Every structure is written in structure tokens, then in C-alpha cells.
């Protein structure tokens, strides 16, 4: 059963960041939209040269989601990037070199 009513819309934000810069778009989508709809509407490939979107690295307010997850009004879709280093290994390396001064 769907709760979508004709003409209803939701507003969501889509954010994408690289170390040098971040982009953010507010989109208005039909009620019942899913994450994939927002990604398509954001047109990142055209707006951000070289943007890499891994459909397995998406989140809404930091909570992992899939492209087929439903969106709610006010959601913020975050396009995540792979980790550059293993956090545990980075801590071990810092501990081995001693404190910074």
C-alpha cells in the first residue's frame, strides 16, 4: 500500500564532498521518491567533473542506505567516498612514532 498522494512533494538535500571542496543541492521530489531518484535529479555527473558515485557508499544523516531506500521530507543524502587509510592502522602508525609536538 502506498501513502503517496498526487501532487505531494518532499524536499531533500544531496551532498558530495572531496577534500578540496563540497557541493550541496536542495531538491524537490515527488512523495515516495527513493535515494536513486535524488541521485538522478542532482545530475552530479554534469555538475561535478570527475564525480565518483559508489551506490554502495550512500547515507542519510550518516546512516547507510541503498539506492532503493525511501526518502522522507528533510532527508540529507550523503555520497560517501572510500576510506583512504584503515583507521586502526593509522592509529597504530601514529602511536609508533610517538606524540606530535
OpenMM code with the backbone's topology and positions (N, CA, C; nanometers):
from openmm import Vec3, app, unit

residues = "UNK UNK UNK UNK UNK UNK UNK UNK UNK UNK UNK UNK UNK UNK UNK UNK UNK UNK UNK UNK UNK UNK UNK UNK UNK UNK UNK UNK UNK UNK UNK UNK UNK UNK UNK UNK UNK UNK UNK UNK UNK UNK UNK UNK UNK UNK UNK UNK UNK UNK UNK UNK UNK UNK UNK UNK UNK UNK UNK UNK UNK UNK UNK UNK UNK UNK UNK UNK UNK UNK UNK UNK UNK UNK UNK UNK UNK UNK UNK UNK UNK UNK UNK UNK UNK UNK UNK UNK UNK UNK UNK UNK UNK UNK UNK UNK UNK UNK UNK UNK UNK".split()
positions = [
    Vec3(0.0848, -0.1179, 0.0000),
    Vec3(0.0000, 0.0000, 0.0000),
    Vec3(0.0893, 0.1242, 0.0000),
    Vec3(0.0569, 0.2220, -0.0786),
    Vec3(0.1362, 0.3441, -0.0856),
    Vec3(0.0639, 0.4579, -0.0144),
    Vec3(0.1433, 0.5441, 0.0499),
    Vec3(0.0842, 0.6590, 0.1175),
    Vec3(0.1010, 0.7849, 0.0338),
    Vec3(0.1514, 0.7656, -0.0880),
    Vec3(0.1751, 0.8802, -0.1762),
    Vec3(0.0425, 0.9382, -0.2240),
    Vec3(0.0326, 1.0707, -0.2175),
    Vec3(-0.0844, 1.1400, -0.2698),
    Vec3(-0.0422, 1.2246, -0.3876),
    Vec3(-0.1260, 1.2309, -0.4863),
    Vec3(-0.0954, 1.3064, -0.6067),
    Vec3(-0.0605, 1.4505, -0.5728),
    Vec3(0.0510, 1.4972, -0.6295),
    Vec3(0.0904, 1.6352, -0.6127),
    Vec3(0.1751, 1.6632, -0.4906),
    Vec3(0.1862, 1.5677, -0.3960),
    Vec3(0.2684, 1.5918, -0.2780),
    Vec3(0.4155, 1.5822, -0.3153),
    Vec3(0.4962, 1.6670, -0.2517),
    Vec3(0.6398, 1.6634, -0.2755),
    Vec3(0.7152, 1.6620, -0.1429),
    Vec3(0.8412, 1.6236, -0.1520),
    Vec3(0.9317, 1.6295, -0.0378),
    Vec3(1.0546, 1.7077, -0.0812),
    Vec3(1.1225, 1.7662, 0.0172),
    Vec3(1.2489, 1.8366, -0.0100),
    Vec3(1.3609, 1.7589, 0.0567),
    Vec3(1.4656, 1.7333, -0.0197),
    Vec3(1.5825, 1.6625, 0.0323),
    Vec3(1.7082, 1.7354, -0.0120),
    Vec3(1.8152, 1.7158, 0.0620),
    Vec3(1.9458, 1.7690, 0.0244),
    Vec3(2.0331, 1.6540, -0.0211),
    Vec3(2.1154, 1.6804, -0.1215),
    Vec3(2.2153, 1.5842, -0.1678),
    Vec3(2.3496, 1.6528, -0.1489),
    Vec3(2.4432, 1.5842, -0.0811),
    Vec3(2.5752, 1.6425, -0.0589),
    Vec3(2.6840, 1.5494, -0.1095),
    Vec3(2.7873, 1.6110, -0.1661),
    Vec3(2.9031, 1.5388, -0.2190),
    Vec3(3.0252, 1.6214, -0.1833),
    Vec3(3.1278, 1.5566, -0.1303),
    Vec3(3.2466, 1.6317, -0.0890),
    Vec3(3.3731, 1.5563, -0.1257),
    Vec3(3.4737, 1.6330, -0.1589),
    Vec3(3.6100, 1.5842, -0.1763),
    Vec3(3.6955, 1.6695, -0.0832),
    Vec3(3.8194, 1.6331, -0.0585),
    Vec3(3.8983, 1.7119, 0.0370),
    Vec3(3.9055, 1.8615, 0.0059),
    Vec3(3.9024, 1.8981, -0.1212),
    Vec3(3.9180, 2.0379, -0.1586),
    Vec3(3.7889, 2.1183, -0.1596),
    Vec3(3.6748, 2.0510, -0.1722),
    Vec3(3.5500, 2.1244, -0.1918),
    Vec3(3.4292, 2.0364, -0.1609),
    Vec3(3.3169, 2.1001, -0.1306),
    Vec3(3.1906, 2.0287, -0.1080),
    Vec3(3.0809, 2.0933, -0.1909),
    Vec3(2.9854, 2.0123, -0.2356),
    Vec3(2.8699, 2.0602, -0.3110),
    Vec3(2.7442, 2.0155, -0.2374),
    Vec3(2.6390, 2.0941, -0.2480),
    Vec3(2.5120, 2.0611, -0.1849),
    Vec3(2.3984, 2.1147, -0.2711),
    Vec3(2.2969, 2.0336, -0.2892),
    Vec3(2.1796, 2.0736, -0.3658),
    Vec3(2.0547, 2.0404, -0.2866),
    Vec3(1.9581, 2.1291, -0.2895),
    Vec3(1.8270, 2.1015, -0.2326),
    Vec3(1.7345, 2.0699, -0.3490),
    Vec3(1.6692, 1.9566, -0.3392),
    Vec3(1.5819, 1.9094, -0.4468),
    Vec3(1.4395, 1.8945, -0.3969),
    Vec3(1.3455, 1.9149, -0.4855),
    Vec3(1.2050, 1.8872, -0.4566),
    Vec3(1.1669, 1.7675, -0.5426),
    Vec3(1.1227, 1.6614, -0.4763),
    Vec3(1.0902, 1.5355, -0.5440),
    Vec3(0.9481, 1.4939, -0.5101),
    Vec3(0.8893, 1.4084, -0.5922),
    Vec3(0.7558, 1.3586, -0.5596),
    Vec3(0.7600, 1.2745, -0.4319),
    Vec3(0.6561, 1.2816, -0.3521),
    Vec3(0.6458, 1.1957, -0.2339),
    Vec3(0.6584, 1.0511, -0.2806),
    Vec3(0.7292, 0.9702, -0.2038),
    Vec3(0.7510, 0.8309, -0.2416),
    Vec3(0.8821, 0.8099, -0.3155),
    Vec3(0.9594, 0.9168, -0.3370),
    Vec3(1.0881, 0.9050, -0.4069),
    Vec3(1.1862, 0.8229, -0.3232),
    Vec3(1.2802, 0.7600, -0.3930),
    Vec3(1.3852, 0.6824, -0.3271),
    Vec3(1.5196, 0.7509, -0.3513),
    Vec3(1.6227, 0.7023, -0.2855),
    Vec3(1.7561, 0.7620, -0.2946),
    Vec3(1.8011, 0.7740, -0.4403),
    Vec3(1.7804, 0.6724, -0.5192),
    Vec3(1.8219, 0.6750, -0.6610),
    Vec3(1.7577, 0.7909, -0.7362),
    Vec3(1.6316, 0.8200, -0.7083),
    Vec3(1.5647, 0.9334, -0.7739),
    Vec3(1.6377, 1.0638, -0.7430),
    Vec3(1.6788, 1.0809, -0.6185),
    Vec3(1.7504, 1.2028, -0.5798),
    Vec3(1.8858, 1.2105, -0.6493),
    Vec3(1.9557, 1.0983, -0.6595),
    Vec3(2.0862, 1.0985, -0.7266),
    Vec3(2.0716, 1.1371, -0.8734),
    Vec3(1.9702, 1.0850, -0.9384),
    Vec3(1.9467, 1.1196, -1.0784),
    Vec3(1.9085, 1.2664, -1.0936),
    Vec3(1.8218, 1.3156, -1.0061),
    Vec3(1.7779, 1.4552, -1.0137),
    Vec3(1.8918, 1.5523, -0.9854),
    Vec3(1.9880, 1.5126, -0.9022),
    Vec3(2.1010, 1.6008, -0.8683),
    Vec3(2.1964, 1.6192, -0.9860),
    Vec3(2.1952, 1.5283, -1.0805),
    Vec3(2.2803, 1.5368, -1.2004),
    Vec3(2.4268, 1.5618, -1.1657),
    Vec3(2.4789, 1.4864, -1.0709),
    Vec3(2.6170, 1.5068, -1.0271),
    Vec3(2.7179, 1.4921, -1.1390),
    Vec3(2.6961, 1.3962, -1.2276),
    Vec3(2.7898, 1.3752, -1.3377),
    Vec3(2.8073, 1.4990, -1.4239),
    Vec3(2.7044, 1.5805, -1.4356),
    Vec3(2.7117, 1.7027, -1.5149),
    Vec3(2.7585, 1.8214, -1.4322),
    Vec3(2.7279, 1.8224, -1.3044),
    Vec3(2.7595, 1.9371, -1.2186),
    Vec3(2.8964, 1.9291, -1.1529),
    Vec3(2.9466, 1.8072, -1.1322),
    Vec3(3.0746, 1.7893, -1.0638),
    Vec3(3.1661, 1.7059, -1.1534),
    Vec3(3.2592, 1.7706, -1.2224),
    Vec3(3.3505, 1.6963, -1.3094),
    Vec3(3.4288, 1.5913, -1.2300),
    Vec3(3.4292, 1.4690, -1.2797),
    Vec3(3.5044, 1.3622, -1.2156),
    Vec3(3.4380, 1.3019, -1.0937),
    Vec3(3.3122, 1.3362, -1.0674),
    Vec3(3.2423, 1.2810, -0.9507),
    Vec3(3.2326, 1.1294, -0.9633),
    Vec3(3.2612, 1.0618, -0.8539),
    Vec3(3.2530, 0.9167, -0.8490),
    Vec3(3.1457, 0.8803, -0.7472),
    Vec3(3.0425, 0.8114, -0.7938),
    Vec3(2.9336, 0.7720, -0.7044),
    Vec3(2.9325, 0.6201, -0.6945),
    Vec3(2.9638, 0.5701, -0.5762),
    Vec3(2.9577, 0.4275, -0.5482),
    Vec3(2.8223, 0.4028, -0.4819),
    Vec3(2.7319, 0.3337, -0.5512),
    Vec3(2.5965, 0.3109, -0.4983),
    Vec3(2.5988, 0.2331, -0.3670),
    Vec3(2.7133, 0.1750, -0.3315),
    Vec3(2.7262, 0.1040, -0.2050),
    Vec3(2.7742, 0.1932, -0.0918),
    Vec3(2.8043, 0.3210, -0.1218),
    Vec3(2.8536, 0.4138, -0.0206),
    Vec3(2.7635, 0.5366, -0.0131),
    Vec3(2.6407, 0.5139, 0.0296),
    Vec3(2.5428, 0.6212, 0.0434),
    Vec3(2.4905, 0.6222, 0.1868),
    Vec3(2.4532, 0.7403, 0.2335),
    Vec3(2.3993, 0.7508, 0.3692),
    Vec3(2.2938, 0.8608, 0.3739),
    Vec3(2.2045, 0.8506, 0.4688),
    Vec3(2.1105, 0.9579, 0.5012),
    Vec3(2.1384, 0.9930, 0.6461),
    Vec3(2.1840, 1.1159, 0.6685),
    Vec3(2.2255, 1.1604, 0.8023),
    Vec3(2.3224, 1.0624, 0.8668),
    Vec3(2.4183, 1.0118, 0.7881),
    Vec3(2.5214, 0.9239, 0.8411),
    Vec3(2.4828, 0.7783, 0.8547),
    Vec3(2.3584, 0.7443, 0.8266),
    Vec3(2.3107, 0.6055, 0.8362),
    Vec3(2.3158, 0.5433, 0.6964),
    Vec3(2.3879, 0.4317, 0.6800),
    Vec3(2.3977, 0.3708, 0.5468),
    Vec3(2.2600, 0.3392, 0.4876),
    Vec3(2.2471, 0.3656, 0.3570),
    Vec3(2.1235, 0.3367, 0.2845),
    Vec3(2.1585, 0.2754, 0.1496),
    Vec3(2.0581, 0.2203, 0.0845),
    Vec3(2.0734, 0.1683, -0.0514),
    Vec3(1.9982, 0.2610, -0.1471),
    Vec3(2.0255, 0.2491, -0.2762),
    Vec3(1.9547, 0.3348, -0.3728),
    Vec3(1.8034, 0.3170, -0.3723),
    Vec3(1.7541, 0.2051, -0.3209),
    Vec3(1.6097, 0.1796, -0.3228),
    Vec3(1.5399, 0.2193, -0.1926),
    Vec3(1.6133, 0.2741, -0.0979),
    Vec3(1.5517, 0.3173, 0.0288),
    Vec3(1.4664, 0.4420, 0.0068),
    Vec3(1.3506, 0.4438, 0.0706),
    Vec3(1.2580, 0.5569, 0.0595),
    Vec3(1.3129, 0.6794, 0.1313),
    Vec3(1.2796, 0.7949, 0.0785),
    Vec3(1.3205, 0.9218, 0.1387),
    Vec3(1.2039, 0.9858, 0.2115),
    Vec3(1.2386, 1.0672, 0.3108),
    Vec3(1.1383, 1.1449, 0.3826),
    Vec3(1.1725, 1.2927, 0.3683),
    Vec3(1.0739, 1.3740, 0.3843),
    Vec3(1.0934, 1.5176, 0.3752),
    Vec3(1.2033, 1.5609, 0.4725),
    Vec3(1.3000, 1.6373, 0.4234),
    Vec3(1.4080, 1.6880, 0.5076),
    Vec3(1.5317, 1.6008, 0.5140),
    Vec3(1.5300, 1.4842, 0.4484),
    Vec3(1.6473, 1.3967, 0.4498),
    Vec3(1.7674, 1.4628, 0.3819),
    Vec3(1.8883, 1.4232, 0.4283),
    Vec3(2.0125, 1.4674, 0.3645),
    Vec3(2.0853, 1.3428, 0.3156),
    Vec3(2.0967, 1.3297, 0.1828),
    Vec3(2.1641, 1.2158, 0.1227),
    Vec3(2.3114, 1.2509, 0.1093),
    Vec3(2.3958, 1.1665, 0.1659),
    Vec3(2.5399, 1.1893, 0.1624),
    Vec3(2.6041, 1.0860, 0.0712),
    Vec3(2.6809, 1.1337, -0.0241),
    Vec3(2.7539, 1.0460, -0.1142),
    Vec3(2.8932, 1.0309, -0.0538),
    Vec3(2.9204, 0.9123, -0.0027),
    Vec3(3.0444, 0.8874, 0.0706),
    Vec3(3.1554, 0.8435, -0.0241),
    Vec3(3.2788, 0.8565, 0.0240),
    Vec3(3.3948, 0.8120, -0.0518),
    Vec3(3.4612, 0.6977, 0.0247),
    Vec3(3.5330, 0.6118, -0.0455),
    Vec3(3.6038, 0.5049, 0.0249),
    Vec3(3.7091, 0.5637, 0.1193),
    Vec3(3.7382, 0.4931, 0.2272),
    Vec3(3.8433, 0.5363, 0.3195),
    Vec3(3.9774, 0.5330, 0.2481),
    Vec3(4.0601, 0.6317, 0.2732),
    Vec3(4.1935, 0.6363, 0.2141),
    Vec3(4.2927, 0.5520, 0.2945),
    Vec3(4.2633, 0.5308, 0.4226),
    Vec3(4.3504, 0.4513, 0.5089),
    Vec3(4.2641, 0.3814, 0.6134),
    Vec3(4.3105, 0.2665, 0.6562),
    Vec3(4.2425, 0.1925, 0.7622),
    Vec3(4.2605, 0.2697, 0.8934),
    Vec3(4.1518, 0.3132, 0.9586),
    Vec3(4.1644, 0.3923, 1.0811),
    Vec3(4.2468, 0.3235, 1.1905),
    Vec3(4.2322, 0.1923, 1.2045),
    Vec3(4.3083, 0.1206, 1.3077),
    Vec3(4.4577, 0.1244, 1.2770),
    Vec3(4.4924, 0.1019, 1.1507),
    Vec3(4.6334, 0.1050, 1.1124),
    Vec3(4.6909, 0.2455, 1.1268),
    Vec3(4.6131, 0.3481, 1.0942),
    Vec3(4.6600, 0.4862, 1.1081),
    Vec3(4.6895, 0.5184, 1.2542),
    Vec3(4.6052, 0.4717, 1.3462),
    Vec3(4.6292, 0.4928, 1.4898),
    Vec3(4.7566, 0.4218, 1.5338),
    Vec3(4.7740, 0.2981, 1.4864),
    Vec3(4.8957, 0.2235, 1.5228),
    Vec3(5.0208, 0.2959, 1.4745),
    Vec3(5.0155, 0.3487, 1.3528),
    Vec3(5.1309, 0.4217, 1.2978),
    Vec3(5.1611, 0.5451, 1.3791),
    Vec3(5.0562, 0.6208, 1.4167),
    Vec3(5.0776, 0.7405, 1.4981),
    Vec3(5.1344, 0.7046, 1.6349),
    Vec3(5.0840, 0.5963, 1.6934),
    Vec3(5.1329, 0.5543, 1.8247),
    Vec3(5.2798, 0.5110, 1.8174),
    Vec3(5.3173, 0.4474, 1.7073),
    Vec3(5.4553, 0.4006, 1.6918),
    Vec3(5.5540, 0.5157, 1.6763),
    Vec3(5.5107, 0.6276, 1.6203),
    Vec3(5.6017, 0.7399, 1.6000),
    Vec3(5.6048, 0.8346, 1.7192),
    Vec3(5.5192, 0.8149, 1.8158),
    Vec3(5.5187, 0.8994, 1.9348),
    Vec3(5.4306, 1.0211, 1.9197),
    Vec3(5.4195, 1.1004, 2.0265),
    Vec3(5.3307, 1.2171, 2.0233),
    Vec3(5.3854, 1.3268, 1.9329),
    Vec3(5.2919, 1.4026, 1.8759),
    Vec3(5.3280, 1.5177, 1.7921),
    Vec3(5.3606, 1.6356, 1.8821),
    Vec3(5.4548, 1.7148, 1.8411),
    Vec3(5.4901, 1.8355, 1.9168),
    Vec3(5.4984, 1.9519, 1.8235),
] * unit.nanometer
topology = app.Topology()
chain = topology.addChain("A")
for resn in residues:
    res = topology.addResidue(resn, chain)
    for name in ("N", "CA", "C"):
        topology.addAtom(name, app.Element.getBySymbol(name[0]), res)
